């Protein structure tokens, strides 16, 4: 079984530019998460989807961050415009209904210069 | 606010010894806990979990202990190997929704 797939693995952009990250969850996993992990810290939840519905986006900075999961499978997280403080690893995770353990992808390391 | 924290940022252990990684949590309503292992450049990998109605759970070379009285969680790794070198996170979940809150992490260094 394939794990959670994320792309790109690395991204370097200049501040004020837009950037997008893509995630394909494990097949059959209805729940999808986006987390942000700053250096030396644990992951912090940005948004959680149940199928195509964003059921928890309270931690998503909505002035510059957006996410979508139109068909309830893969998802895209966008930042526009990026700021220096957005440099971090963006992790996608998924799980099935009724399970609380999340399975993570390898993440996208974003560097804003 | 509620938080999950770890006592030690770095733990150095000799190969073959047992490792104990500790974690304190503050939300007494948390009912589910997970330990994750994160190697450099990779996403967190599930190790073991425990529900609040248990105080101990064992896996292959790993044991998780939960002390609800003092809100403390520990991960014990038996016969630590070089491949165990990584950052370990505890995470807690409160309520029916799957929403994990992670601590800062402990780096485990295994010396030969």
Backbone of each chain as ProteinMPNN parsed JSONL, in Angstrom:
{"seq_chain_A": "XXXXXXXXXXXXXXXXXXXXXXXXXXXXXXXXXXXXXXXXXXXXXXXXXXXXXXXXXXXXXXXXXXXXXXXXXXXXXXXXXXXXXXXXXXXXXXXXXXXXXXXXXXXXXXXXX", "coords_chain_A": {"N_chain_A": [[0.854, -1.194, 0.0], [0.61, 2.165, -0.914], [2.038, 5.015, 0.68], [1.282, 8.236, 2.159], [1.562, 10.716, -0.236], [3.502, 13.45, -1.096], [4.175, 16.505, -2.812], [5.98, 19.415, -3.997], [9.151, 18.03, -2.766], [10.961, 19.852, -1.854], [11.038, 23.431, -1.765], [11.964, 26.59, -2.786], [11.378, 29.943, -2.499], [10.925, 33.433, -3.261], [10.079, 36.003, -0.946], [6.732, 37.214, -0.814], [5.928, 35.914, -3.069], [3.703, 33.447, -4.571], [2.914, 30.053, -3.495], [2.393, 26.545, -3.798], [1.354, 23.436, -2.422], [1.071, 19.93, -2.802], [-0.912, 17.045, -2.035], [-1.45, 13.583, -1.844], [-3.484, 11.389, -0.292], [-3.422, 8.269, 1.618], [-4.98, 5.57, -0.011], [-8.442, 5.356, 0.357], [-8.54, 6.667, 2.736], [-10.442, 8.901, 4.399], [-10.106, 11.128, 5.966], [-8.105, 13.967, 6.013], [-5.201, 15.825, 6.738], [-3.47, 18.92, 7.082], [-0.406, 19.899, 8.314], [1.892, 22.132, 9.903], [5.334, 22.327, 10.463], [7.649, 23.794, 12.365], [11.174, 24.426, 12.67], [12.686, 22.282, 14.942], [10.388, 21.939, 16.391], [7.189, 20.445, 17.261], [4.701, 19.117, 14.971], [2.067, 21.312, 13.912], [-1.384, 21.646, 13.686], [-2.985, 22.754, 10.767], [-5.267, 22.527, 9.11], [-8.112, 20.383, 8.857], [-9.678, 17.881, 6.991], [-12.722, 16.196, 6.35], [-13.547, 13.991, 4.082], [-14.516, 16.025, 1.433], [-14.975, 18.225, 2.936], [-13.923, 20.908, 4.93], [-13.44, 20.561, 8.183], [-12.207, 21.566, 10.361], [-10.605, 24.406, 10.514], [-9.518, 26.258, 12.116], [-6.944, 26.977, 12.844], [-5.756, 27.88, 10.595], [-4.128, 30.428, 8.866], [-6.029, 32.583, 7.457], [-5.791, 34.836, 5.929], [-3.727, 34.588, 4.162], [-3.344, 31.935, 3.595], [-4.736, 29.125, 1.948], [-6.755, 26.258, 1.281], [-7.733, 23.3, -0.472], [-9.862, 20.533, -1.269], [-11.201, 19.205, -3.453], [-12.46, 16.904, -4.641], [-12.51, 15.208, -2.582], [-10.279, 13.624, -2.336], [-7.235, 13.993, -3.24], [-5.326, 16.891, -2.163], [-4.68, 20.428, -2.015], [-2.561, 22.882, -0.711], [-2.189, 26.29, -0.35], [-0.164, 29.234, -0.329], [-0.289, 32.656, -0.347], [0.416, 35.995, -0.293], [3.717, 34.615, 0.213], [5.561, 34.791, 3.283], [8.571, 35.541, 5.137], [8.463, 34.213, 7.568], [7.016, 31.975, 6.991], [8.592, 29.91, 6.333], [9.143, 26.55, 6.72], [8.403, 23.062, 7.395], [5.895, 21.506, 5.611], [3.458, 19.306, 6.325], [1.495, 16.604, 5.262], [-1.149, 14.498, 6.241], [-3.074, 11.484, 6.753], [-6.022, 9.564, 7.596], [-8.367, 6.968, 8.522], [-11.955, 6.956, 9.058], [-12.874, 6.896, 12.477], [-10.409, 6.135, 13.395], [-7.628, 7.395, 15.209], [-4.938, 7.716, 14.934], [-2.653, 9.297, 12.842], [-1.296, 9.101, 9.548], [1.63, 10.066, 8.099], [2.974, 12.008, 5.359], [6.139, 12.643, 3.649], [6.58, 15.302, 3.682], [6.87, 18.793, 2.676], [9.53, 20.867, 2.344], [9.667, 24.19, 2.838], [11.335, 27.093, 1.936], [11.552, 30.468, 2.41], [12.868, 33.278, 0.974]], "CA_chain_A": [[0.0, 0.0, 0.0], [1.391, 3.382, -0.976], [1.805, 5.926, 1.778], [0.875, 9.583, 1.788], [2.518, 11.268, -1.195], [3.513, 14.906, -1.151], [5.114, 17.145, -3.733], [7.35, 18.934, -4.143], [9.856, 17.769, -1.518], [11.608, 21.104, -1.447], [10.637, 24.6, -2.532], [12.568, 27.851, -2.367], [10.739, 31.049, -3.19], [11.158, 34.749, -2.682], [8.918, 36.513, -0.205], [5.639, 37.818, -1.567], [5.524, 35.026, -4.158], [2.776, 32.369, -4.181], [3.446, 28.691, -3.52], [1.358, 25.535, -3.59], [1.81, 22.093, -2.072], [0.085, 18.923, -3.193], [-0.91, 15.848, -1.211], [-2.349, 12.474, -2.158], [-3.512, 10.562, 0.925], [-3.521, 6.825, 1.459], [-6.252, 5.204, -0.624], [-9.498, 4.979, 1.295], [-8.517, 7.532, 3.923], [-11.333, 10.033, 4.196], [-9.645, 12.273, 6.745], [-6.82, 14.511, 5.549], [-4.713, 16.938, 7.543], [-2.25, 19.671, 6.778], [0.302, 20.378, 9.491], [3.114, 22.902, 9.687], [6.327, 21.99, 11.467], [8.8, 24.687, 12.421], [12.406, 23.757, 13.051], [12.807, 21.931, 16.345], [9.077, 21.907, 17.028], [6.262, 19.42, 16.805], [3.745, 19.579, 13.968], [0.89, 22.057, 14.36], [-2.466, 21.456, 12.728], [-3.502, 23.91, 10.029], [-6.621, 22.26, 8.646], [-8.513, 18.969, 8.783], [-10.783, 17.593, 6.089], [-13.457, 14.932, 6.308], [-13.9, 13.982, 2.654], [-14.199, 17.313, 0.813], [-15.368, 19.301, 3.84], [-12.963, 21.371, 5.93], [-14.2, 20.523, 9.437], [-11.457, 22.32, 11.372], [-9.593, 25.278, 9.902], [-9.361, 27.342, 13.077], [-5.543, 27.359, 12.944], [-5.264, 28.285, 9.264], [-4.101, 31.901, 8.687], [-6.856, 32.679, 6.247], [-5.478, 35.995, 5.1], [-2.761, 34.232, 3.125], [-3.361, 30.494, 3.363], [-5.989, 28.51, 1.509], [-6.623, 24.838, 0.994], [-8.898, 22.711, -1.095], [-9.895, 19.083, -1.467], [-12.436, 19.306, -4.221], [-13.111, 15.634, -4.879], [-12.386, 14.391, -1.392], [-9.135, 12.706, -2.38], [-6.01, 14.763, -3.051], [-5.542, 18.222, -1.607], [-3.669, 21.438, -2.287], [-2.417, 23.968, 0.253], [-1.57, 27.427, -1.033], [0.2, 30.428, 0.433], [-0.151, 33.805, -1.233], [1.833, 35.894, -0.625], [4.537, 33.998, 1.25], [6.372, 35.638, 4.138], [9.772, 34.86, 5.632], [8.074, 33.351, 8.681], [6.33, 30.769, 6.515], [9.587, 28.851, 6.139], [8.817, 25.427, 7.601], [8.03, 21.84, 6.677], [4.448, 21.337, 5.543], [3.192, 17.87, 6.35], [0.145, 16.122, 5.01], [-1.395, 13.216, 6.893], [-4.426, 10.983, 6.515], [-6.461, 8.44, 8.386], [-9.721, 6.509, 8.208], [-12.919, 7.297, 10.108], [-12.814, 6.071, 13.676], [-9.021, 5.991, 13.842], [-7.065, 8.674, 15.613], [-3.545, 7.842, 14.531], [-2.504, 9.853, 11.502], [-0.155, 8.618, 8.788], [2.208, 11.259, 7.511], [3.863, 12.009, 4.214], [7.499, 13.082, 3.959], [6.583, 16.738, 3.87], [7.495, 19.735, 1.743], [10.316, 21.875, 3.07], [9.567, 25.5, 2.196], [12.247, 28.156, 2.351], [11.198, 31.766, 1.84], [14.063, 34.136, 1.072]], "C_chain_A": [[0.886, 1.238, 0.0], [1.045, 4.26, 0.211], [1.282, 7.249, 1.273], [1.97, 10.188, 0.903], [2.382, 12.783, -1.235], [4.494, 15.377, -2.218], [4.902, 18.652, -3.713], [7.968, 18.584, -2.789], [10.482, 19.038, -0.963], [11.118, 22.231, -2.354], [11.308, 25.817, -1.926], [11.933, 28.958, -3.186], [11.134, 32.362, -2.525], [9.893, 35.199, -1.959], [7.993, 37.267, -1.152], [5.212, 36.972, -2.773], [4.508, 33.996, -3.666], [3.468, 31.017, -4.237], [2.299, 27.736, -3.237], [2.002, 24.189, -3.316], [0.676, 21.113, -2.39], [0.226, 17.68, -2.32], [-1.899, 14.83, -1.76], [-2.346, 11.527, -0.965], [-3.505, 9.071, 0.597], [-4.909, 6.488, 0.931], [-7.256, 4.752, 0.429], [-9.543, 5.817, 2.553], [-9.35, 8.785, 3.659], [-10.86, 11.301, 4.897], [-8.258, 12.69, 6.281], [-6.471, 15.731, 6.374], [-3.556, 17.637, 6.827], [-1.685, 20.186, 8.099], [1.486, 21.239, 9.037], [4.072, 22.563, 10.82], [7.509, 22.948, 11.357], [9.998, 23.926, 12.963], [12.458, 23.516, 14.551], [11.492, 21.866, 17.102], [8.254, 20.717, 16.539], [5.323, 19.979, 15.755], [2.561, 20.302, 14.605], [-0.173, 21.97, 13.276], [-2.866, 22.777, 12.085], [-4.963, 23.7, 9.664], [-6.859, 20.76, 8.596], [-9.722, 18.836, 7.884], [-11.407, 16.248, 6.434], [-14.075, 14.882, 4.913], [-13.573, 15.356, 2.063], [-14.483, 18.497, 1.726], [-14.25, 19.626, 4.837], [-13.694, 21.488, 7.262], [-13.483, 21.26, 10.561], [-10.383, 23.12, 10.665], [-9.291, 26.453, 10.829], [-7.921, 27.83, 13.191], [-4.961, 27.821, 11.61], [-5.289, 29.81, 9.141], [-4.787, 32.263, 7.372], [-6.559, 33.908, 5.387], [-4.525, 35.629, 3.965], [-2.749, 32.748, 2.769], [-4.743, 30.067, 2.873], [-5.721, 27.046, 1.206], [-7.889, 24.362, 0.302], [-8.723, 21.209, -1.242], [-11.193, 18.794, -2.214], [-13.176, 17.98, -4.378], [-12.97, 14.683, -3.699], [-11.245, 13.402, -1.416], [-7.864, 13.525, -2.153], [-6.343, 16.197, -2.657], [-4.385, 19.126, -1.982], [-3.713, 22.493, -1.192], [-1.655, 25.096, -0.436], [-1.253, 28.542, -0.05], [0.403, 31.557, -0.571], [-0.522, 35.087, -0.498], [2.619, 35.262, 0.53], [5.341, 35.048, 2.004], [7.56, 34.827, 4.654], [9.422, 33.856, 6.726], [7.332, 32.093, 8.272], [7.302, 29.629, 6.253], [9.374, 27.76, 7.18], [8.672, 24.174, 6.742], [6.513, 21.712, 6.751], [4.152, 19.855, 5.341], [1.724, 17.603, 6.053], [0.017, 14.76, 5.693], [-2.811, 12.771, 6.586], [-4.735, 9.842, 7.463], [-7.885, 8.078, 7.978], [-10.678, 6.898, 9.337], [-12.829, 6.344, 11.291], [-11.418, 5.83, 14.193], [-8.467, 7.367, 14.185], [-5.598, 8.811, 15.248], [-3.489, 8.301, 13.084], [-1.232, 9.325, 10.862], [0.364, 9.773, 7.947], [2.98, 10.996, 6.229], [5.223, 12.54, 4.632], [7.606, 14.589, 4.118], [7.2, 17.511, 2.723], [8.239, 20.769, 2.578], [10.295, 23.163, 2.283], [10.583, 26.453, 2.803], [11.85, 29.431, 1.634], [12.379, 32.71, 2.065], [13.74, 35.583, 0.672]], "O_chain_A": [[1.803, 1.353, 0.813], [-0.089, 4.258, 0.692], [0.888, 7.377, 0.114], [3.15, 10.171, 1.254], [1.286, 13.321, -1.389], [5.506, 14.729, -2.486], [3.797, 19.126, -3.449], [7.343, 18.829, -1.757], [10.52, 19.255, 0.248], [10.826, 22.027, -3.533], [11.236, 26.052, -0.72], [11.947, 28.919, -4.416], [11.609, 32.391, -1.389], [8.781, 34.816, -2.325], [8.42, 37.865, -2.139], [4.221, 37.297, -3.427], [4.456, 33.703, -2.472], [4.472, 30.845, -4.929], [1.353, 28.074, -2.526], [3.037, 23.841, -3.885], [-0.505, 21.434, -2.263], [1.328, 17.308, -1.917], [-3.035, 15.165, -2.096], [-1.317, 10.925, -0.656], [-3.575, 8.678, -0.568], [-5.902, 7.061, 1.379], [-6.971, 3.898, 1.269], [-10.472, 5.697, 3.352], [-9.01, 9.612, 2.813], [-11.176, 12.412, 4.472], [-7.352, 11.864, 6.172], [-7.326, 16.565, 6.674], [-2.788, 17.028, 6.082], [-2.384, 20.82, 8.89], [2.001, 21.083, 7.93], [3.681, 22.515, 11.987], [8.265, 22.918, 10.386], [9.847, 22.905, 13.634], [12.291, 24.446, 15.34], [11.486, 21.749, 18.327], [8.583, 20.077, 15.54], [5.163, 21.196, 15.657], [2.113, 19.947, 15.695], [0.104, 22.194, 12.098], [-3.061, 23.783, 12.766], [-5.798, 24.579, 9.878], [-5.949, 19.974, 8.333], [-10.683, 19.596, 8.007], [-10.71, 15.289, 6.765], [-15.003, 15.63, 4.603], [-12.435, 15.808, 2.188], [-14.261, 19.645, 1.342], [-13.707, 18.739, 5.496], [-14.484, 22.413, 7.455], [-14.081, 21.548, 11.597], [-9.36, 22.569, 10.259], [-8.86, 27.514, 10.378], [-7.688, 28.971, 13.59], [-3.77, 28.122, 11.532], [-6.345, 30.425, 9.293], [-4.168, 32.241, 6.308], [-7.023, 34.004, 4.251], [-4.517, 36.287, 2.924], [-2.194, 32.361, 1.74], [-5.769, 30.577, 3.321], [-4.592, 26.656, 0.91], [-8.965, 24.937, 0.465], [-7.61, 20.689, -1.327], [-12.138, 18.22, -1.673], [-14.4, 17.942, -4.259], [-13.274, 13.495, -3.807], [-11.219, 12.454, -0.63], [-7.456, 13.731, -1.01], [-7.478, 16.654, -2.797], [-3.268, 18.672, -2.232], [-4.789, 22.942, -0.797], [-0.602, 24.872, -1.032], [-1.971, 28.763, 0.925], [1.171, 31.426, -1.524], [-1.68, 35.25, -0.113], [2.22, 35.37, 1.689], [5.749, 36.063, 1.439], [7.556, 33.597, 4.615], [10.012, 32.778, 6.802], [7.048, 31.237, 9.11], [6.882, 28.504, 5.981], [9.419, 28.022, 8.382], [8.801, 24.226, 5.519], [5.925, 21.801, 7.829], [4.534, 19.246, 4.342], [0.835, 18.302, 6.541], [0.964, 13.972, 5.714], [-3.653, 13.583, 6.203], [-3.84, 9.236, 8.053], [-8.522, 8.783, 7.196], [-10.237, 7.143, 10.46], [-12.723, 5.13, 11.117], [-11.25, 5.366, 15.321], [-8.791, 8.365, 13.542], [-5.066, 9.922, 15.252], [-4.181, 7.767, 12.217], [-0.22, 9.125, 11.534], [-0.382, 10.38, 7.177], [3.557, 9.926, 6.032], [5.449, 12.851, 5.801], [8.604, 15.097, 4.628], [7.948, 16.968, 1.909], [7.648, 21.455, 3.412], [10.84, 23.231, 1.182], [10.675, 26.598, 4.022], [11.814, 29.479, 0.405], [12.827, 32.911, 3.194], [14.623, 36.441, 0.695]]}, "seq_chain_B": "XXXXXXXXXXXXXXXXXXXXXXXXXXXXXXXXXXXXXXXXXXXXXXXXXXXXXXXXXXXXXXXXXXXXXXXXXXXXXXXXXXXXXXXXXXXXXXXXXXXXXXXXXXXXXXXX", "coords_chain_B": {"N_chain_B": [[-2.909, 27.853, 27.69], [-4.048, 24.516, 26.787], [-1.545, 22.024, 26.58], [1.051, 19.905, 25.264], [3.98, 18.654, 26.487], [7.548, 18.033, 26.668], [10.101, 16.626, 28.772], [12.933, 16.533, 28.354], [15.1, 17.835, 25.949], [17.17, 16.484, 24.513], [18.41, 13.193, 24.472], [20.93, 11.0, 25.24], [22.063, 7.788, 24.6], [23.662, 4.677, 25.158], [24.333, 2.147, 22.754], [22.4, -0.747, 22.963], [21.575, -0.321, 25.546], [18.655, 0.506, 27.549], [16.159, 2.907, 26.666], [14.43, 5.756, 27.897], [11.903, 7.901, 27.282], [10.291, 10.823, 28.16], [7.131, 12.482, 28.715], [4.983, 15.155, 29.401], [1.597, 15.968, 29.877], [-1.117, 18.308, 29.772], [-3.834, 18.416, 29.509], [-6.407, 17.092, 31.057], [-8.581, 15.901, 29.99], [-7.817, 14.518, 27.776], [-7.876, 11.559, 25.87], [-6.499, 9.768, 24.427], [-3.341, 8.763, 23.263], [-0.306, 9.101, 21.442], [2.85, 7.922, 20.326], [5.301, 9.163, 18.192], [7.915, 8.67, 15.808], [10.444, 10.515, 14.313], [12.582, 10.684, 11.723], [15.417, 12.317, 10.273], [14.504, 14.498, 7.699], [12.204, 13.148, 7.098], [8.686, 12.327, 7.447], [6.691, 12.188, 10.492], [6.537, 8.998, 12.053], [4.337, 6.496, 13.017], [4.571, 4.891, 16.16], [3.548, 3.664, 18.585], [0.483, 3.46, 20.398], [-1.821, 4.513, 23.003], [-4.716, 4.199, 24.975], [-6.736, 6.118, 27.251], [-7.895, 4.482, 29.121], [-6.121, 2.597, 29.769], [-2.996, 1.67, 31.323], [-0.62, 0.762, 30.478], [1.089, -0.358, 27.602], [2.391, -2.648, 25.302], [4.739, -3.029, 22.641], [6.721, -4.128, 19.881], [9.778, -4.208, 21.178], [9.179, -1.758, 22.319], [7.529, 0.091, 24.89], [4.773, 1.741, 26.221], [3.905, 3.832, 28.853], [1.342, 5.091, 30.865], [0.457, 7.525, 33.126], [-2.123, 8.72, 34.603], [-2.689, 10.117, 36.87], [-0.638, 11.914, 37.415], [-0.476, 13.013, 34.986], [1.334, 12.011, 32.949], [3.4, 10.597, 30.477], [5.292, 7.972, 29.103], [7.854, 6.631, 26.98], [9.38, 3.631, 26.473], [12.232, 2.17, 25.204], [13.59, -0.825, 24.447], [16.851, -2.304, 24.493], [18.338, -0.401, 22.836], [19.005, 0.657, 19.527], [21.233, 1.776, 16.869], [19.587, 2.572, 14.756], [17.437, 3.606, 16.041], [17.893, 6.199, 16.539], [16.598, 9.374, 16.422], [14.033, 11.935, 16.382], [11.612, 12.005, 18.857], [8.178, 12.259, 19.328], [5.48, 12.919, 21.501], [1.953, 12.792, 21.305], [-1.326, 14.024, 21.831], [-4.842, 13.346, 21.977], [-8.041, 14.713, 22.182], [-11.354, 14.047, 22.87], [-13.863, 12.976, 20.441], [-13.205, 13.653, 17.853], [-10.549, 13.374, 15.462], [-7.826, 14.854, 16.239], [-4.773, 15.664, 16.689], [-2.517, 16.88, 19.133], [0.701, 17.946, 19.304], [3.783, 17.57, 21.122], [6.957, 19.215, 21.755], [9.183, 17.573, 21.223], [11.76, 15.045, 21.63], [15.145, 14.499, 21.128], [16.733, 11.553, 20.375], [19.827, 10.172, 20.778], [21.923, 7.66, 19.793], [24.706, 6.123, 20.933], [27.711, 4.403, 20.014]], "CA_chain_B": [[-3.798, 26.87, 27.077], [-3.636, 23.134, 26.973], [-0.323, 21.769, 25.809], [1.796, 18.672, 25.49], [5.387, 19.04, 26.55], [8.544, 17.004, 26.913], [11.009, 17.063, 29.799], [14.301, 16.659, 27.908], [15.22, 18.005, 24.506], [18.105, 15.525, 23.931], [18.747, 12.047, 25.282], [22.014, 10.219, 24.658], [22.017, 6.44, 25.158], [24.579, 3.731, 24.515], [23.715, 1.028, 22.041], [22.135, -1.905, 23.803], [20.888, 0.098, 26.769], [17.246, 0.877, 27.408], [15.887, 4.346, 26.604], [13.142, 6.189, 28.425], [11.575, 9.258, 26.854], [9.159, 11.257, 28.966], [6.24, 13.499, 28.167], [3.932, 15.623, 30.299], [0.469, 16.596, 29.194], [-1.846, 19.128, 30.743], [-5.272, 18.323, 29.313], [-6.882, 15.893, 31.735], [-9.653, 15.298, 29.189], [-7.246, 13.743, 26.674], [-8.213, 10.153, 26.049], [-5.735, 8.941, 23.495], [-1.978, 9.278, 23.149], [0.523, 8.416, 20.437], [4.262, 8.247, 20.157], [5.786, 9.154, 16.818], [9.355, 8.763, 15.577], [10.708, 11.283, 13.1], [13.967, 10.715, 11.269], [15.755, 13.534, 9.531], [14.004, 14.576, 6.334], [11.023, 12.307, 6.916], [7.526, 12.658, 8.251], [6.544, 11.372, 11.704], [6.133, 7.61, 11.845], [3.626, 5.946, 14.175], [5.266, 3.831, 16.894], [2.653, 2.971, 19.482], [-0.535, 4.335, 20.979], [-2.446, 4.028, 24.226], [-5.939, 4.894, 25.351], [-6.693, 6.561, 28.642], [-8.389, 3.437, 30.023], [-5.011, 1.674, 29.963], [-1.82, 2.316, 31.888], [0.586, 0.201, 29.868], [0.893, -1.086, 26.351], [3.699, -3.082, 24.793], [4.9, -3.388, 21.245], [7.999, -4.783, 19.658], [10.861, -3.445, 21.824], [8.701, -0.501, 22.892], [6.46, 0.061, 25.885], [4.282, 3.055, 26.608], [3.282, 3.876, 30.173], [0.499, 6.262, 31.072], [0.101, 7.806, 34.511], [-3.119, 9.79, 34.514], [-2.7, 10.877, 38.113], [0.309, 13.031, 37.268], [-0.523, 13.4, 33.571], [2.666, 11.719, 32.453], [3.483, 9.538, 29.476], [6.684, 7.649, 28.789], [8.144, 5.633, 25.948], [10.57, 2.864, 26.795], [12.767, 1.407, 24.085], [14.52, -1.838, 24.954], [18.013, -2.63, 23.658], [18.352, 0.672, 21.843], [19.864, 0.415, 18.378], [21.537, 3.007, 16.127], [18.432, 2.939, 13.941], [16.44, 4.286, 16.874], [18.245, 7.623, 16.601], [15.545, 10.162, 15.771], [13.279, 12.777, 17.315], [10.396, 11.333, 19.284], [7.108, 13.151, 19.751], [4.218, 12.405, 21.995], [0.811, 13.573, 20.833], [-2.542, 13.68, 22.544], [-6.105, 13.62, 21.313], [-9.134, 14.934, 23.133], [-12.667, 13.967, 22.26], [-14.097, 11.997, 19.385], [-12.566, 14.068, 16.604], [-9.137, 13.042, 15.358], [-7.084, 16.11, 16.192], [-3.624, 15.434, 17.541], [-1.687, 17.991, 19.579], [2.049, 17.425, 19.472], [4.772, 18.237, 21.944], [8.13, 19.746, 21.054], [10.022, 16.47, 20.754], [13.032, 14.691, 22.264], [16.084, 13.867, 20.193], [17.432, 10.39, 20.929], [21.111, 9.893, 20.119], [22.445, 6.362, 20.208], [26.161, 6.086, 20.762], [28.229, 3.041, 19.859]], "C_chain_B": [[-3.317, 25.474, 27.315], [-2.403, 22.868, 26.112], [0.226, 20.399, 26.152], [3.256, 19.042, 25.499], [6.28, 17.87, 26.841], [9.564, 17.533, 27.898], [12.384, 17.383, 29.249], [14.356, 16.856, 26.41], [16.124, 16.972, 23.841], [18.423, 14.434, 24.93], [19.816, 11.238, 24.569], [22.09, 8.879, 25.371], [23.024, 5.568, 24.419], [23.803, 2.597, 23.859], [23.572, -0.173, 22.975], [21.45, -1.568, 25.114], [19.413, 0.365, 26.484], [17.112, 2.4, 27.433], [14.528, 4.625, 27.212], [12.952, 7.646, 28.035], [10.283, 9.65, 27.545], [8.372, 12.37, 28.304], [5.209, 13.861, 29.225], [2.812, 16.227, 29.476], [-0.369, 17.315, 30.228], [-3.358, 19.016, 30.604], [-5.786, 17.013, 29.916], [-8.002, 15.201, 30.964], [-9.117, 14.49, 28.012], [-7.457, 12.262, 26.922], [-7.418, 9.217, 25.152], [-4.384, 9.599, 23.285], [-1.19, 8.432, 22.162], [1.973, 8.843, 20.606], [4.612, 8.109, 18.684], [7.31, 9.254, 16.826], [9.563, 9.533, 14.28], [12.207, 11.306, 12.814], [14.175, 11.931, 10.387], [15.233, 13.468, 8.098], [12.783, 13.726, 6.054], [9.872, 12.811, 7.756], [7.475, 11.796, 9.5], [6.0, 9.988, 11.378], [5.523, 7.074, 13.124], [4.443, 4.832, 14.819], [4.27, 3.0, 17.693], [1.652, 3.966, 20.044], [-1.09, 3.71, 22.253], [-3.685, 4.854, 24.516], [-5.931, 5.161, 26.842], [-7.228, 5.517, 29.619], [-7.336, 2.352, 30.273], [-3.878, 2.419, 30.658], [-0.512, 1.792, 31.294], [0.208, -0.5, 28.58], [2.265, -1.412, 25.79], [3.635, -3.373, 23.316], [6.215, -4.119, 21.087], [9.116, -3.867, 20.133], [10.423, -2.126, 22.44], [7.557, -0.747, 23.859], [6.055, 1.492, 26.178], [3.584, 2.919, 27.955], [2.526, 5.183, 30.317], [0.156, 6.382, 32.542], [-0.841, 9.003, 34.516], [-3.137, 10.656, 35.759], [-1.807, 12.107, 38.018], [0.401, 13.512, 35.827], [0.856, 13.249, 32.935], [2.631, 10.5, 31.545], [4.963, 9.233, 29.247], [6.752, 6.584, 27.705], [9.441, 4.941, 26.339], [10.967, 2.056, 25.568], [13.81, 0.446, 24.643], [15.651, -2.062, 23.95], [18.14, -1.648, 22.503], [19.406, 0.42, 20.77], [20.171, 1.73, 17.657], [20.366, 3.487, 15.278], [17.32, 3.609, 14.722], [16.734, 5.769, 17.0], [17.245, 8.421, 15.771], [15.006, 11.155, 16.798], [11.964, 12.072, 17.6], [9.406, 12.369, 19.81], [6.009, 12.356, 20.429], [3.118, 13.339, 21.474], [-0.423, 13.107, 21.584], [-3.759, 14.051, 21.708], [-7.197, 13.745, 22.379], [-10.453, 14.855, 22.385], [-12.726, 12.986, 21.107], [-13.419, 12.371, 18.079], [-11.097, 13.689, 16.628], [-8.357, 14.322, 15.163], [-5.945, 16.003, 17.183], [-2.903, 16.74, 17.868], [-0.328, 17.425, 19.948], [2.851, 18.249, 20.471], [5.952, 18.674, 21.096], [9.042, 18.648, 20.533], [11.266, 16.275, 21.59], [13.91, 14.012, 21.237], [16.81, 12.741, 20.919], [18.685, 10.143, 20.109], [21.646, 8.59, 20.667], [23.933, 6.321, 19.902], [26.648, 4.645, 20.753], [29.162, 2.654, 21.001]], "O_chain_B": [[-2.296, 25.26, 27.969], [-2.258, 23.44, 25.032], [-0.092, 19.817, 27.189], [3.722, 19.702, 24.57], [5.797, 16.807, 27.229], [9.877, 18.723, 27.894], [12.967, 18.4, 29.625], [13.716, 16.111, 25.668], [15.871, 16.606, 22.693], [18.678, 14.712, 26.102], [19.631, 10.835, 23.42], [22.172, 8.827, 26.598], [23.213, 5.704, 23.211], [22.762, 2.158, 24.349], [24.509, -0.552, 23.678], [20.817, -2.428, 25.727], [18.988, 0.437, 25.331], [17.856, 3.09, 28.131], [13.593, 3.838, 27.067], [13.741, 8.512, 28.412], [9.302, 8.906, 27.521], [8.88, 13.099, 27.451], [4.632, 12.984, 29.867], [3.06, 16.92, 28.49], [-0.34, 16.979, 31.412], [-4.094, 19.469, 31.481], [-5.607, 15.946, 29.328], [-8.337, 14.051, 31.249], [-9.894, 13.837, 27.316], [-7.249, 11.766, 28.029], [-7.655, 8.009, 25.134], [-4.281, 10.818, 23.147], [-1.378, 7.22, 22.06], [2.269, 9.978, 20.979], [4.288, 7.122, 18.024], [7.907, 9.842, 17.728], [8.931, 9.236, 13.266], [12.99, 11.878, 13.572], [13.23, 12.494, 9.833], [15.488, 12.503, 7.377], [12.366, 13.593, 4.903], [10.056, 13.622, 8.664], [8.151, 10.769, 9.564], [5.118, 9.834, 10.534], [6.12, 7.184, 14.196], [4.946, 3.942, 14.133], [4.162, 1.789, 17.503], [1.935, 5.159, 20.152], [-0.86, 2.535, 22.54], [-3.693, 6.07, 24.321], [-5.209, 4.513, 27.601], [-7.034, 5.653, 30.826], [-7.614, 1.329, 30.9], [-3.801, 3.646, 30.594], [0.564, 2.317, 31.578], [-0.837, -1.142, 28.476], [3.174, -0.582, 25.795], [2.642, -3.883, 22.797], [6.755, -4.664, 22.049], [9.358, -2.831, 19.515], [11.249, -1.436, 23.039], [6.74, -1.65, 23.682], [6.91, 2.358, 26.362], [2.779, 2.012, 28.168], [3.015, 6.246, 29.935], [-0.375, 5.446, 33.139], [-0.406, 10.152, 34.443], [-3.558, 11.811, 35.704], [-2.165, 13.193, 38.475], [1.261, 14.326, 35.492], [1.455, 14.211, 32.456], [1.937, 9.517, 31.807], [5.788, 10.146, 29.203], [5.848, 5.764, 27.538], [10.473, 5.588, 26.513], [10.149, 1.354, 24.973], [14.798, 0.871, 25.242], [15.448, -2.019, 22.736], [18.059, -2.03, 21.336], [20.536, 0.027, 21.06], [19.435, 2.703, 17.823], [20.181, 4.692, 15.104], [16.366, 4.121, 14.137], [15.907, 6.521, 17.517], [17.071, 8.177, 14.577], [15.47, 11.202, 17.937], [11.289, 11.6, 16.685], [9.748, 13.231, 20.621], [5.651, 11.263, 19.99], [3.349, 14.526, 21.241], [-0.544, 11.932, 21.931], [-3.712, 14.94, 20.858], [-7.249, 12.976, 23.339], [-10.638, 15.531, 21.373], [-11.769, 12.262, 20.832], [-13.091, 11.494, 17.28], [-10.468, 13.682, 17.687], [-8.241, 14.82, 14.043], [-6.13, 16.226, 18.38], [-2.704, 17.59, 17.001], [-0.218, 16.539, 20.796], [2.632, 19.448, 20.64], [5.947, 18.522, 19.875], [9.627, 18.809, 19.462], [11.774, 17.222, 22.192], [13.489, 13.074, 20.56], [17.428, 12.963, 21.96], [18.617, 9.93, 18.898], [21.804, 8.438, 21.878], [24.353, 6.467, 18.754], [26.067, 3.776, 21.404], [29.683, 1.539, 21.022]]}, "name": "protein", "num_of_chains": 2, "seq": "XXXXXXXXXXXXXXXXXXXXXXXXXXXXXXXXXXXXXXXXXXXXXXXXXXXXXXXXXXXXXXXXXXXXXXXXXXXXXXXXXXXXXXXXXXXXXXXXXXXXXXXXXXXXXXXXXXXXXXXXXXXXXXXXXXXXXXXXXXXXXXXXXXXXXXXXXXXXXXXXXXXXXXXXXXXXXXXXXXXXXXXXXXXXXXXXXXXXXXXXXXXXXXXXXXXXXXXXXXXXXXXXX"}
